[in-house]
């Protein structure tokens, strides 16, 4: 029996896909059918709702990125709220 070692290499693409998978999660595979059923089976309207959700998520992420650029201290959302409201 020969002993082999695993190669421990993660390329940028691997890390990107791991990150996207952790952000999206398994809900991406469960919710399309539910949305499709709730919207009466309309494919076009389902895609429109899905696109609107994606745009809203993108706007939220861009807002959070802007807050992080303006206030680079550690603490995340707590620091942003503390600075905004005292």
QUIQUI-V741293 format. One line per field, one symbol per residue. ss: DSSP state (H for helix, E for strand, - for the rest). phi: phi as a letter, one per 20 degrees, with the letter a starting at -180 (. if undefined). burial: 1 if it has 24 or more other ideal C-beta (glycine too) atoms within 12 Angstrom, else 0. A space follows every 10 residues. Layout:
ss: ???
phi: ???
burial: ???
This chain:
ss: ---------- -HHHHHHHHH HHHH--HHHH HHHHHHHH-- --HHHHHHHH HHHHHHHHHH HHHHHHHHHH ------HHHH HHHHH-
phi: .eeddfedcd egffffffff ffffmeffee fgfffgffem neffffffff ffffffffff ffffffffff cfffpmggff ffffdn
burial: 0000000000 0000000000 0000000000 0000100000 0000000000 0000000000 0000000000 0000000000 000000
